[in-house]
Structure formats: structure tokens, C-alpha cells
Amino acid sequence: MTATLPVAPWPASVTERLEQGAFLLIDKPRGPSSHQVTAWARDLLGIDVAGHAGTLDPNVSGLLWVGVGPALKLLPLVLEFPKRYIGAVNFHSAVPRKDLDRVIAEFTAPIYQTPPVRSAVKRERRVRTIHRLAVLETHGTHVLIDAVTDSGTYIRTLAVDLAEALGTGGHLEELRRVSTGPFDEAHSVPLTALADAVTAARDGRPEALLGLLHPIEEVWWEFPTIVLKEGAASAVAHGAGLAKGGILALPRAFPKGARVALVTRTGTLIATGVATVDSKEVGSVRHGWVVGETRVFADPAHYPAQWRRTAVTKDPPLAR
């Protein structure tokens, strides 16, 4: 029987990053499923659990987000970023360019979509916004498109709908996701690069692996932040909404309905929520929440229930 060689321990810097939570941006190849690629990344890192955001079909390549540790709880935030795809559509008959441009313009808008039969979600009609749709190149019946869409948009369905609007059949031949929000394919690496970085880290050279393990702050920094007072941070950590009196500072402006990150004065993420008012109107709010629908990421055990024992004091003016 062959003895199993012991696995070298991680350098302290890698262990700390994994415990804090991190994201991997993997360049998924065509062939394996998103679940399989995530499992390979998990096994390379020698951890028990990993998850991904934004499933790519097996025959689709491109940017795949993989979360490890506490970053798993932030994967829903990744789904709020728009996504950009480059796809090759094959129409079943020739399409005049003027007709193609007209239909492309009509589809650059909120559209109705029904997920395909083979999908991981319930098949019900829903609205998705196509933020940008452009023709990059045409060759006969083949058209290369560039699409920026809401998360959850089915590009294969979009290609079929375009063909129907043009009065010809058609299908998607090739698709690649090239960006998710501000993160593009230049930030992603193949699994072989992750394997090489893991080997180097096990040998005491963690720099490459640390470069691939993106800190969780890189995600929530993309959202407007609200800095909380100590008592408000405790209340929000236990699931409360945020009232005006709990705000210490508003570093960035935001509109009503925006997703915002609620953080402590030391920069620790407590939760995210949805703004019920525009940031310019916060100072005039007298009653109720200014941020609701909170999703808590902090451990409530680390934030004692201070609102039960702290006297209410007059709020200072909002810092801006």
C-alpha cells in the first residue's frame, strides 16, 4: 500500500485570508459544469465548502465567481452586478443589416423572458433589462453580438427571440461571459494557474495565491456605504433596519432603492440593505427606516444588544 504524503500547511497569510473569506475569479472552460469547476477549486484549496455565483452552462466559457469561507454569504451581492457576454448567433437565413440593427435597438430595453426548459430556476415569465446590445461583426448568417444584461438573463433565449423578431429561425452557437460588474476576464485565471499558485504557496511562496484570493471587501466596496454608530451596528447585526439616528456618515450619495453596505467606523461590513430614501433626503426623515430589507453578514454574537441598555441621546448632524 502506498502511503499518503502529508499536505504541507498553508502559510499564515493564506490561512488568514481563507478564514476571512475570499473570492476566486475563475476562467471557466467549455465542457465542465460550473458546479464541477467550483468543486475542483475547492479541492485544490483543500477546504470543505465553496460556492459559485452566476451559473454558466457546460458549453459556455468565461468569468465564474467562486466564494470560500465567509465570502459565501456575499455571493448574492455578486448576482446584483450586470454581466457582459460575447456571443455568436447563427440565423437560419440571411438578415438585412438594417432589419438587424432595428431589432437590436428594440431589444435594448427591459424585456420579458421565460427560462429555457433545461434551467435551474422555475419556468415563469419575468422581466430582465438589456443594458447594451451591439453587433460586433457579421459573416453570412453568423452574427457576433456584445450584450450587457441584468443578472439572470438567458442569452440563449435572447438569441432565439431575436431570430423570431426577424422572422427567421436562429440559435446561439458560442457564448462567453467576459465581465461581471467592474470585474472583467482580465481578472480571471484558469484552474491550472490556481493549481500552480497552490503548489507555490505550499512551498512557502504565497504571493501568487494571495493575488488570486480576492478579499471580500472588493465586492461590497462597489456599493455605496453608510457608516453606522456603535449602537446601530449592534441593532442591524441582529436584523433591524436602519433609522436616521444610527448613521454616523454618508461617504457616497445614493438614490432611493439602491443597495447599500452598512459598515462600522473601522470598516467592518455588518449588512447590506435597500435605501428607502435618496441620500439627500436622509436628514429630513423623522420616522421609520432609511434602510430596510437588510441582509446580515456579521455574526450577531460579536455585537451585544446595546440598544437595550444605552440611553437615547440627541443625534449629532450627519457627516457627509
RODO-2510 file (C-alpha; in nm, 4 decimals, decimal comma):
residues 320
     n   res          X          Y          Z
     1     m     0,0000     0,0000     0,0000
     2     t     0,1292     0,3430    -0,0924
     3     a     0,1473     0,5870     0,1965
     4     t    -0,0319     0,9192     0,1546
     5     l     0,2073     1,2100     0,1764
     6     p     0,1093     1,4775     0,4294
     7     v    -0,0129     1,8069     0,2863
     8     a     0,2106     2,0981     0,3736
     9     p     0,0353     2,3593     0,5910
    10     w    -0,0608     2,6931     0,4470
    11     p     0,1499     2,9985     0,5258
    12     a    -0,0194     3,2093     0,7927
    13     s    -0,1175     3,4767     0,5392
    14     v    -0,3139     3,2260     0,3287
    15     t    -0,4837     3,0734     0,6336
    16     e    -0,5896     3,4203     0,7467
    17     r    -0,7295     3,5107     0,4039
    18     l    -0,9301     3,1874     0,3821
    19     e    -1,0695     3,2398     0,7323
    20     q    -1,1704     3,5971     0,6480
    21     g    -1,3352     3,4833     0,3251
    22     a    -1,2237     3,5340    -0,0320
    23     f    -1,3344     3,5169    -0,3947
    24     l    -1,1697     3,3385    -0,6845
    25     l    -1,2326     3,4646    -1,0362
    26     i    -1,2003     3,1528    -1,2487
    27     d    -1,1873     3,1422    -1,6279
    28     k    -1,4248     2,8511    -1,6773
    29     p    -1,3554     2,6421    -1,9881
    30     r    -1,6209     2,4866    -2,2104
    31     g    -1,7107     2,1338    -2,1048
    32     p    -1,7404     2,1070    -1,7263
    33     s    -2,0319     2,2493    -1,5319
    34     s    -1,9963     2,5479    -1,3005
    35     h    -2,0507     2,3095    -1,0089
    36     q    -1,7638     2,0869    -1,1220
    37     v    -1,5246     2,3801    -1,1679
    38     t    -1,6161     2,5025    -0,8189
    39     a    -1,5506     2,1566    -0,6775
    40     w    -1,2086     2,1444    -0,8419
    41     a    -1,1198     2,4848    -0,6935
    42     r    -1,2404     2,3663    -0,3523
    43     d    -1,0276     2,0524    -0,3706
    44     l    -0,7187     2,2433    -0,4834
    45     l    -0,7521     2,4676    -0,1783
    46     g    -0,8158     2,1703     0,0496
    47     i    -1,1297     2,3227     0,2019
    48     d    -1,4679     2,1718     0,2788
    49     v    -1,7074     2,4143     0,1128
    50     a    -1,7055     2,6546    -0,1827
    51     g    -1,9835     2,8064    -0,3885
    52     h    -2,0280     2,9953    -0,7130
    53     a    -2,2391     3,2866    -0,8336
    54     g    -2,3868     3,3148    -1,1808
    55     t    -2,4090     2,9642    -1,3258
    56     l    -2,2580     2,9081    -1,6699
    57     d    -2,3839     2,6193    -1,8823
    58     p    -2,1257     2,3467    -1,9535
    59     n    -2,0745     2,4662    -2,3125
    60     v    -2,0285     2,8317    -2,2058
    61     s    -1,6899     2,9725    -2,1036
    62     g    -1,5802     3,2786    -1,9119
    63     l    -1,5748     3,4513    -1,5785
    64     l    -1,7040     3,2409    -1,2874
    65     w    -1,7093     3,3729    -0,9310
    66     v    -1,6203     3,1188    -0,6614
    67     g    -1,6552     3,2097    -0,2948
    68     v    -1,4846     3,0433     0,0015
    69     g    -1,5298     3,0902     0,3761
    70     p    -1,7407     3,3913     0,4839
    71     a    -1,7410     3,5099     0,1206
    72     l    -2,0138     3,2517     0,0556
    73     k    -2,2608     3,4834     0,2289
    74     l    -2,1711     3,7649    -0,0114
    75     l    -2,2337     3,5693    -0,3316
    76     p    -2,5870     3,7175    -0,3608
    77     l    -2,4225     4,0599    -0,3950
    78     v    -2,2315     3,9385    -0,6996
    79     l    -2,5637     3,8482    -0,8598
    80     e    -2,6650     4,2140    -0,8471
    81     f    -2,3893     4,3148    -1,0896
    82     p    -2,4800     4,3310    -1,4611
    83     k    -2,2983     4,0821    -1,6817
    84     r    -2,1394     4,1186    -2,0230
    85     y    -2,1357     3,8426    -2,2835
    86     i    -1,9921     3,7953    -2,6293
    87     g    -2,1993     3,5500    -2,8299
    88     a    -2,2147     3,4051    -3,1805
    89     v    -2,5668     3,3736    -3,3215
    90     n    -2,6445     3,1736    -3,6321
    91     f    -2,9618     3,2869    -3,8058
    92     h    -3,1193     3,0258    -4,0312
    93     s    -3,1461     3,2638    -4,3251
    94     a    -2,9832     3,5881    -4,4341
    95     v    -3,0923     3,9004    -4,2446
    96     p    -3,0653     4,2532    -4,3957
    97     r    -2,8396     4,4677    -4,1789
    98     k    -3,0983     4,7444    -4,1442
    99     d    -3,3514     4,4934    -4,0060
   100     l    -3,0903     4,3504    -3,7711
   101     d    -2,9997     4,6960    -3,6376
   102     r    -3,3673     4,7802    -3,5878
   103     v    -3,4390     4,4684    -3,3852
   104     i    -3,1181     4,5057    -3,1839
   105     a    -3,2308     4,8572    -3,0863
   106     e    -3,5775     4,7314    -2,9907
   107     f    -3,4269     4,4680    -2,7608
   108     t    -3,2009     4,7165    -2,5815
   109     a    -3,4607     4,7663    -2,3098
   110     p    -3,6468     4,5754    -2,0385
   111     i    -3,7734     4,2537    -2,1985
   112     y    -3,9812     3,9550    -2,0957
   113     q    -3,8067     3,6190    -2,0729
   114     t    -3,9099     3,2666    -1,9836
   115     p    -3,6189     3,0448    -1,8704
   116     p    -3,5457     2,7531    -2,1044
   117     v    -3,6708     2,4033    -2,0231
   118     r    -3,3247     2,2967    -1,9034
   119     s    -3,2633     2,5600    -1,6384
   120     a    -3,2030     2,5675    -1,2646
   121     v    -3,4937     2,8035    -1,1886
   122     k    -3,8715     2,7883    -1,2045
   123     r    -4,0024     2,8494    -1,5562
   124     e    -4,2082     3,1630    -1,5176
   125     r    -4,2126     3,4818    -1,7208
   126     r    -4,0027     3,7639    -1,5810
   127     v    -3,8501     4,0967    -1,6799
   128     r    -3,4795     4,1393    -1,7475
   129     t    -3,3090     4,4552    -1,8739
   130     i    -3,0724     4,4508    -2,1700
   131     h    -2,8494     4,7492    -2,0928
   132     r    -2,6477     4,7286    -2,4123
   133     l    -2,6772     4,5146    -2,7240
   134     a    -2,4476     4,5682    -3,0205
   135     v    -2,3401     4,3874    -3,3348
   136     l    -1,9633     4,3410    -3,3417
   137     e    -1,9321     4,1509    -3,6681
   138     t    -2,1372     3,9722    -3,9312
   139     h    -2,0428     3,6951    -4,1719
   140     g    -2,3226     3,5495    -4,3798
   141     t    -2,5885     3,4267    -4,1406
   142     h    -2,3485     3,4440    -3,8445
   143     v    -2,3615     3,7489    -3,6155
   144     l    -2,1310     3,8278    -3,3244
   145     i    -2,3140     4,0195    -3,0512
   146     d    -2,1999     4,2077    -2,7421
   147     a    -2,4606     4,2115    -2,4636
   148     v    -2,4654     4,3732    -2,1185
   149     t    -2,7615     4,2399    -1,9243
   150     d    -2,9171     4,2011    -1,5840
   151     s    -2,8045     3,9009    -1,3879
   152     g    -3,0293     3,6059    -1,4654
   153     t    -3,0738     3,6898    -1,8340
   154     y    -3,0635     3,3860    -2,0632
   155     i    -2,8573     3,4792    -2,3669
   156     r    -2,9581     3,1594    -2,5464
   157     t    -3,3221     3,2626    -2,5111
   158     l    -3,2323     3,6157    -2,6207
   159     a    -3,0775     3,4796    -2,9426
   160     v    -3,3905     3,2781    -3,0214
   161     d    -3,6135     3,5800    -2,9510
   162     l    -3,4023     3,7986    -3,1811
   163     a    -3,4401     3,5419    -3,4581
   164     e    -3,8162     3,5252    -3,4116
   165     a    -3,8438     3,9060    -3,4213
   166     l    -3,6516     3,8998    -3,7507
   167     g    -3,8834     3,6366    -3,8952
   168     t    -3,6168     3,3691    -3,9206
   169     g    -3,5068     3,0821    -3,7029
   170     g    -3,1783     3,1044    -3,5214
   171     h    -2,9717     2,9732    -3,2332
   172     l    -2,6736     3,0617    -3,0184
   173     e    -2,3593     2,8801    -3,1310
   174     e    -2,0984     3,0114    -2,8885
   175     l    -2,1051     3,2203    -2,5704
   176     r    -1,8508     3,3664    -2,3328
   177     r    -1,9035     3,5782    -2,0212
   178     v    -1,6392     3,8492    -2,0310
   179     s    -1,7293     4,0550    -1,7244
   180     t    -1,9408     4,0753    -1,4108
   181     g    -1,9904     4,4327    -1,2965
   182     p    -1,6491     4,6032    -1,2807
   183     f    -1,4592     4,2729    -1,2898
   184     d    -1,3648     4,1533    -1,6385
   185     e    -1,1978     3,8448    -1,7807
   186     a    -0,8536     4,0034    -1,7345
   187     h    -0,9027     3,9439    -1,3603
   188     s    -0,9772     3,5732    -1,4085
   189     v    -0,7392     3,2775    -1,4256
   190     p    -0,7690     2,9168    -1,5455
   191     l    -0,7690     2,6351    -1,2936
   192     t    -0,4136     2,5464    -1,3965
   193     a    -0,2952     2,8868    -1,2704
   194     l    -0,4739     2,8246    -0,9410
   195     a    -0,3054     2,4833    -0,9149
   196     d     0,0372     2,6396    -0,9743
   197     a    -0,0297     2,9088    -0,7133
   198     v    -0,1400     2,6465    -0,4596
   199     t     0,1798     2,4459    -0,5156
   200     a     0,3936     2,7576    -0,4705
   201     a     0,2081     2,8525    -0,1519
   202     r     0,2572     2,5035    -0,0068
   203     d     0,6288     2,5560    -0,0738
   204     g     0,6265     2,8764     0,1272
   205     r     0,5704     3,1233    -0,1585
   206     p     0,2127     3,2515    -0,1049
   207     e     0,2247     3,5713    -0,3106
   208     a     0,0619     3,4299    -0,6250
   209     l    -0,2185     3,2572    -0,4343
   210     l    -0,2910     3,5669    -0,2259
   211     g    -0,3242     3,7576    -0,5524
   212     l    -0,5933     3,5132    -0,6665
   213     l    -0,7837     3,5108    -0,3352
   214     h    -0,9658     3,8426    -0,3679
   215     p    -1,0700     3,9918    -0,0291
   216     i    -1,4449     4,0206     0,0268
   217     e    -1,4102     4,3989     0,0524
   218     e    -1,3595     4,4130    -0,3239
   219     v    -1,7263     4,3237    -0,3665
   220     w    -1,9026     4,5435    -0,1143
   221     w    -1,6759     4,8417    -0,1877
   222     e    -1,8614     4,8598    -0,5205
   223     f    -2,1787     4,9631    -0,3346
   224     p    -2,2476     5,2965    -0,1595
   225     t    -2,1631     5,2675     0,2108
   226     i    -2,3274     5,4012     0,5247
   227     v    -2,1097     5,4229     0,8357
   228     l    -2,3009     5,3185     1,1482
   229     k    -2,2870     5,4310     1,5076
   230     e    -2,1886     5,1576     1,7510
   231     g    -2,5393     5,1016     1,8835
   232     a    -2,6898     5,0941     1,5338
   233     a    -2,4294     4,8401     1,4191
   234     s    -2,5414     4,6146     1,7032
   235     a    -2,9098     4,6533     1,6171
   236     v    -2,8545     4,5926     1,2445
   237     a    -2,6421     4,2855     1,3233
   238     h    -2,9485     4,1442     1,4992
   239     g    -3,1707     4,2009     1,1957
   240     a    -3,3108     4,5517     1,2466
   241     g    -3,3464     4,8112     0,9755
   242     l    -3,1549     5,1370     0,9972
   243     a    -3,3101     5,4610     1,1244
   244     k    -3,1627     5,8062     1,0623
   245     g    -3,0306     5,8287     1,4189
   246     g    -2,7997     5,5319     1,3649
   247     i    -2,5995     5,6951     1,0853
   248     l    -2,2517     5,8267     1,1563
   249     a    -2,1521     5,9218     0,8000
   250     l    -2,2639     5,9014     0,4367
   251     p    -1,9425     5,8834     0,2298
   252     r    -2,1208     5,8486    -0,1062
   253     a    -2,4504     5,9635    -0,2493
   254     f    -2,7113     5,7047    -0,3475
   255     p    -3,0642     5,7042    -0,4912
   256     k    -3,3763     5,5614    -0,3348
   257     g    -3,3910     5,1856    -0,3919
   258     a    -3,0128     5,1441    -0,4127
   259     r    -2,8363     4,8518    -0,2483
   260     v    -2,6101     4,9976     0,0233
   261     a    -2,3430     4,8472     0,2501
   262     l    -2,3763     4,9144     0,6228
   263     v    -2,0341     4,9229     0,7897
   264     t    -1,8749     5,0133     1,1225
   265     r    -1,6420     5,3088     1,1631
   266     t    -1,3497     5,0629     1,1391
   267     g    -1,4710     4,9356     0,8013
   268     t    -1,6301     4,6041     0,9023
   269     l    -1,9310     4,5005     0,6939
   270     i    -2,2388     4,4435     0,9094
   271     a    -2,5119     4,4075     0,6478
   272     t    -2,6467     4,5321     0,3202
   273     g    -2,9888     4,6802     0,2682
   274     v    -3,2116     4,8777     0,0351
   275     a    -3,2314     5,2555     0,0771
   276     t    -3,5882     5,3735     0,1340
   277     v    -3,4939     5,7356     0,0572
   278     d    -3,2413     5,9251    -0,1508
   279     s    -2,9240     6,0092     0,0439
   280     k    -3,0028     6,3807     0,0068
   281     e    -3,3320     6,3240     0,1900
   282     v    -3,1937     6,1286     0,4861
   283     g    -3,1628     6,4380     0,7057
   284     s    -3,5328     6,5192     0,6686
   285     v    -3,6612     6,1730     0,7665
   286     r    -3,8460     6,1859     1,1000
   287     h    -3,9768     5,8344     1,1438
   288     g    -3,9129     5,4844     1,0127
   289     w    -3,6210     5,3158     0,8416
   290     v    -3,3911     5,4858     0,5953
   291     v    -3,2554     5,1417     0,5037
   292     g    -3,4686     4,8282     0,5056
   293     e    -3,4641     4,4732     0,3673
   294     t    -3,1335     4,4143     0,5421
   295     r    -2,9205     4,1063     0,4787
   296     v    -2,6857     4,0483     0,7741
   297     f    -2,3307     3,9246     0,7176
   298     a    -2,1771     3,9889     1,0611
   299     d    -2,2005     3,7405     1,3476
   300     p    -2,4604     3,8867     1,5890
   301     a    -2,2741     3,7269     1,8803
   302     h    -1,9935     3,9793     1,8244
   303     y    -2,2362     4,2717     1,8693
   304     p    -2,4136     4,2752     2,2088
   305     a    -2,7636     4,4211     2,2152
   306     q    -2,6607     4,7716     2,3215
   307     w    -2,9944     4,9321     2,2391
   308     r    -3,1424     4,7608     2,5465
   309     r    -2,9049     4,9286     2,7871
   310     t    -2,7937     5,2525     2,6209
   311     a    -2,9814     5,5775     2,6861
   312     v    -3,1079     5,7628     2,3820
   313     t    -2,9111     6,0788     2,3134
   314     k    -2,9616     6,3611     2,0713
   315     d    -2,8147     6,2793     1,7325
   316     p    -2,5317     6,4974     1,6017
   317     p    -2,5612     6,6397     1,2476
   318     l    -2,4923     6,3853     0,9724
   319     a    -2,1354     6,3754     0,8490
   320     r    -2,1137     6,3916     0,4730
***
